Amino acid sequence: MEQRVLGRTGRPVSVIGLGTWQLGADWGVVLEDEALAVLNAAADAGVTFFDTADVYGDGRSEQLIGRFLKERRGGGYGGELTVATKLGRRLPQLPENYTLANFREWTDRSRRNLGVERLDLVQLHCPPSAVYSDDEVFDALDTLVAEDSIAAYGVSVETCEEALTAIARPGVASVQIILNPFRLKPLDRVLPAADRAGVGIIARVPLASGLLSGKYTRETVFGADDHRTYNRDGSAFDQGETFSGIDFETGLEAADEFARLAPPGATSAQTALRWIVQQPGVSTVIPGARTPAQARANAETMALAPLPEQTLRAVRDLYDRRLRAQVHPRW
């Protein structure tokens, strides 16, 4: 597995990571043993970067990773694993709630959940836009670094403007942003700015909530507890987190066209991941997985040859024709 340095953290991480939202909640039920099997399959395949949040299953995702880390390290695994978590959504999304006292409380809880003394990377979890311009918020994060409860901090953003504001902050180590063949706007300004500043880019929602797997049809039904059912209109959280903000019908049509771009022997999902890691400035991409087979297939993306220029142009054309009008002005 290729390793890249994650921005100002200075830590090498696998270019294919693992997102663990679905191991906590909002994607249907994943049993504990199944979740641990996914984590171990990913690590066995060379994944060294795991992304979670304190609100995924109200801490369940962190707790599962904590058990995984304890068992893995207890079994003599010598490789370095990096876990990134997030904070800021345990209270209403109001700027006045982003305080040092709350940050201490939330990071202490995450450290207990993960079973670690110091968190590798803590990210503001898509806070209100005003938070990115608040000096006191970043002073508080600097204090946590000085107190050695966190090693580094970054941000998880919804919009490109939020990302650009964060990148200008000298202490921000990484920016997590939605980037996939159906969401190209970060390529215009965010990735070049991050590269110039030495800030890492973590690409999330890489498969557009599964659309880019090419497995869904108009007859596909998601569970009532799955955000792909209850958040299509953005009523629970930012609409861009579900299908990248694209309406399901349009997404299915675009996914069908994208699938035809896959090279021989590659799945649609692997093609999407390969496209992302080829974008200059990307540090790691964090697809989710509900089964060990999916985790292994994601990691096997790096066995693919780089996509040719013709395919890269075709992705841009697909985006411009079918998707740009829906998503480019919003995020």
C-alpha positions in Angstrom: 0.0 0.0 0.0 1.3 3.4 -1.0 1.9 5.8 2.0 1.6 9.5 1.8 2.4 12.1 4.5 -0.8 13.6 5.9 -0.1 17.3 5.7 1.2 19.0 8.8 0.7 15.9 10.9 4.0 14.6 9.5 2.5 11.1 9.7 2.7 8.6 6.8 -0.8 7.1 6.1 -2.1 4.7 3.6 -3.5 6.3 0.5 -6.5 4.1 0.9 -7.9 4.5 4.4 -11.2 3.4 6.0 -14.1 5.5 6.9 -16.1 4.0 9.8 -19.3 6.0 10.0 -21.2 2.9 8.8 -19.7 0.8 11.6 -21.4 3.1 14.1 -24.8 4.1 12.7 -26.9 5.6 9.9 -26.1 2.9 7.3 -28.2 0.0 8.7 -27.1 -2.4 11.4 -23.5 -3.8 11.5 -22.9 -6.2 14.3 -19.8 -5.9 16.5 -18.0 -9.0 15.3 -18.7 -7.9 11.7 -17.3 -4.5 12.3 -14.2 -5.9 13.9 -13.8 -8.2 10.9 -14.0 -5.2 8.6 -11.3 -3.3 10.6 -9.0 -6.3 10.6 -9.5 -7.0 6.9 -8.6 -3.4 6.1 -5.5 -3.5 8.3 -4.4 -6.8 6.8 -4.7 -5.3 3.3 -2.3 -2.4 4.2 -4.7 0.3 5.5 -3.1 2.3 8.2 -5.6 5.3 8.4 -9.0 5.0 10.1 -11.5 7.9 10.3 -14.2 8.1 12.9 -16.2 10.6 14.9 -17.5 10.9 18.5 -21.1 10.9 17.3 -21.0 7.9 15.0 -23.4 5.6 16.9 -22.9 8.0 20.0 -19.3 6.7 20.3 -19.9 3.1 19.1 -17.6 3.5 16.1 -14.8 4.9 18.4 -15.3 2.1 20.9 -15.1 -0.6 18.2 -11.9 0.9 16.9 -10.6 1.1 20.4 -11.2 -2.7 20.8 -9.6 -3.3 17.5 -6.5 -1.3 18.4 -6.1 -3.2 21.7 -6.5 -6.6 20.2 -4.3 -5.8 17.2 -1.5 -4.4 19.3 -1.9 -7.1 21.8 -1.4 -9.6 19.1 2.0 -8.2 18.2 1.1 -6.1 15.2 4.0 -3.7 14.9 2.7 -1.4 12.2 1.8 2.2 13.0 -2.0 2.9 12.7 -3.4 6.4 12.6 -6.9 7.1 13.9 -8.6 10.4 13.1 -11.7 11.4 15.0 -14.0 14.4 15.0 -15.7 16.7 17.6 -18.3 19.4 17.7 -21.6 17.7 17.0 -22.5 16.6 20.6 -24.3 19.9 21.1 -26.4 22.0 18.7 -24.3 23.4 15.8 -24.0 26.9 17.3 -20.7 28.9 17.3 -20.9 29.5 21.0 -20.6 25.8 21.7 -17.1 25.6 20.3 -15.2 26.3 23.5 -12.1 24.9 25.2 -14.2 23.4 28.0 -16.3 21.5 25.6 -13.3 20.5 23.5 -11.6 19.1 26.6 -14.8 17.1 27.6 -15.2 15.7 24.1 -11.6 14.8 23.5 -11.5 13.1 27.0 -14.5 11.0 26.0 -12.9 10.1 22.6 -9.6 9.1 24.4 -11.6 6.8 26.7 -13.5 5.3 23.8 -10.4 4.7 21.8 -8.3 3.6 24.7 -5.5 6.0 24.0 -3.7 8.8 26.0 -3.3 11.1 23.0 -5.5 11.4 19.9 -3.6 11.2 16.6 -5.8 13.8 14.8 -9.0 15.6 15.9 -11.1 17.3 13.3 -13.8 19.9 13.7 -16.9 18.1 12.5 -18.4 20.3 9.8 -19.2 23.3 12.2 -21.0 26.4 11.2 -19.0 28.5 8.7 -18.4 31.3 11.2 -16.4 28.9 13.4 -13.6 28.8 10.8 -12.9 32.5 11.3 -13.0 32.4 15.1 -9.5 32.8 16.6 -10.6 31.5 20.0 -11.6 28.2 18.5 -8.2 27.6 17.0 -6.5 28.9 20.2 -8.4 26.2 22.1 -7.2 23.5 19.7 -3.7 24.8 20.0 -4.1 24.4 23.8 -5.1 20.8 23.4 -1.9 20.2 21.4 0.1 21.9 24.1 -1.5 19.8 26.7 -0.6 16.7 24.7 -4.2 15.3 24.6 -4.1 15.6 20.8 -1.2 15.4 18.4 -2.7 17.5 15.7 -6.0 19.0 14.5 -7.8 19.5 11.2 -11.2 20.3 9.9 -14.0 18.5 8.1 -15.8 20.9 5.9 -18.9 21.1 3.7 -17.9 23.8 1.3 -14.8 24.8 -0.6 -14.9 28.3 0.9 -14.8 26.8 4.4 -11.8 24.7 3.3 -9.9 27.7 2.0 -10.5 29.6 5.2 -9.2 26.7 7.2 -6.2 26.1 5.0 -5.0 29.7 5.8 -4.8 28.8 9.5 -1.2 27.9 10.4 -2.2 25.1 12.9 -4.6 23.2 10.6 -2.9 20.0 9.6 -5.6 18.5 7.3 -8.8 19.2 5.6 -11.4 16.6 5.0 -13.7 17.3 2.1 -16.2 15.5 -0.2 -14.3 14.6 -3.4 -15.3 12.1 -6.0 -16.0 11.9 -9.7 -19.4 13.5 -9.0 -18.0 16.4 -6.9 -15.1 18.1 -8.7 -15.2 21.6 -7.3 -12.4 21.0 -4.8 -10.0 20.5 -7.7 -10.4 24.1 -8.8 -8.9 25.9 -5.7 -8.9 23.8 -2.6 -6.4 21.1 -3.6 -3.9 23.6 -5.1 -4.2 25.8 -2.0 -3.7 22.8 0.4 -0.7 21.6 -1.6 1.0 25.0 -1.4 0.3 25.3 2.4 1.4 21.7 3.2 -2.1 20.8 4.4 -3.3 17.2 4.0 -6.4 16.4 2.0 -8.7 13.6 3.3 -11.2 12.7 0.6 -14.5 11.6 2.0 -17.8 10.3 0.5 -15.6 8.9 -2.3 -18.4 6.6 -3.7 -21.2 9.2 -3.4 -22.9 7.1 -0.7 -22.6 4.0 -2.9 -23.8 5.5 -6.2 -20.4 5.0 -7.7 -20.4 1.3 -6.8 -22.7 0.9 -9.7 -24.9 -1.6 -7.7 -28.0 0.5 -7.2 -31.1 0.6 -9.3 -34.5 2.4 -9.1 -35.8 -0.6 -7.2 -33.1 -0.4 -4.5 -34.6 0.2 -1.0 -32.5 1.4 1.9 -33.5 0.8 5.5 -35.5 3.4 7.5 -32.4 3.9 9.7 -30.1 4.6 6.7 -29.4 8.2 5.9 -29.9 7.4 2.2 -33.6 7.1 3.1 -34.1 9.9 5.6 -31.6 12.5 4.5 -32.1 12.8 0.7 -33.5 16.2 1.2 -31.0 17.3 3.8 -33.5 17.3 6.6 -31.2 15.6 9.1 -27.8 17.1 8.1 -26.1 18.6 5.1 -27.7 17.2 2.0 -24.3 17.0 0.3 -23.4 14.1 2.7 -26.1 11.9 1.0 -25.4 10.9 -2.6 -23.0 13.9 -2.7 -26.1 16.1 -2.9 -27.3 14.6 -6.2 -30.9 13.5 -6.7 -31.1 9.7 -6.8 -32.5 9.4 -10.3 -29.8 11.6 -11.8 -27.1 9.8 -9.8 -28.2 6.4 -11.1 -27.9 7.6 -14.7 -24.5 9.2 -14.1 -23.3 6.1 -12.3 -24.3 3.9 -15.2 -22.3 6.1 -17.6 -19.3 6.2 -15.1 -19.3 2.3 -14.9 -18.5 2.2 -18.6 -15.2 4.0 -17.9 -13.9 1.2 -15.6 -10.8 -0.5 -17.0 -10.9 -4.3 -17.6 -10.9 -6.2 -14.4 -11.7 -3.2 -12.2 -15.0 -2.4 -10.5 -16.8 0.9 -10.7 -15.9 1.6 -7.1 -12.2 0.9 -7.6 -12.2 3.1 -10.7 -13.7 6.0 -8.6 -11.1 5.4 -5.9 -8.3 5.3 -8.4 -9.5 8.6 -9.9 -9.4 10.2 -6.5 -5.9 9.1 -5.5 -4.6 10.4 -8.9 -5.7 14.0 -8.0 -2.6 16.1 -7.0 -2.7 16.9 -3.3 -4.8 14.1 -2.1 -3.3 12.4 1.0 -5.8 9.6 1.6 -9.3 8.6 0.6 -11.7 7.0 3.2 -14.2 4.7 1.6 -16.5 2.8 4.0 -17.0 -0.9 4.1 -19.6 -3.1 5.6 -17.9 -6.4 4.9 -14.3 -7.7 4.9 -14.6 -8.3 1.2 -15.5 -4.7 0.5 -12.5 -3.5 2.7 -10.1 -5.8 0.7 -11.6 -4.7 -2.6 -11.1 -1.0 -1.7 -7.4 -1.7 -0.8 -6.9 -3.6 -4.0 -7.5 -0.3 -5.9 -3.8 0.4 -5.6 -3.0 -2.6 -7.8 -4.7 -0.8 -10.7 -2.6 1.1 -13.3 -3.2 4.9 -13.3 -6.2 5.9 -15.3 -5.3 7.3 -18.7 -5.9 10.9 -19.7 -8.8 9.9 -21.9 -10.6 8.5 -18.9 -9.9 11.6 -16.8 -11.3 13.8 -19.6 -14.4 11.6 -19.7 -15.0 12.0 -16.0 -14.9 15.8 -16.4 -17.2 15.7 -19.4 -19.7 13.5 -17.4 -19.6 15.9 -14.5 -20.1 19.0 -16.7 -23.0 17.5 -18.6 -25.0 15.7 -15.9 -24.0 17.0 -12.4 -22.3 20.4 -12.4 -25.5 22.4 -12.3 -26.8 20.5 -9.2 -23.7 20.5 -7.0 -21.1 23.0 -8.2 -22.8 26.2 -7.0 -23.8 24.8 -3.6 -20.6 23.4 -2.1 
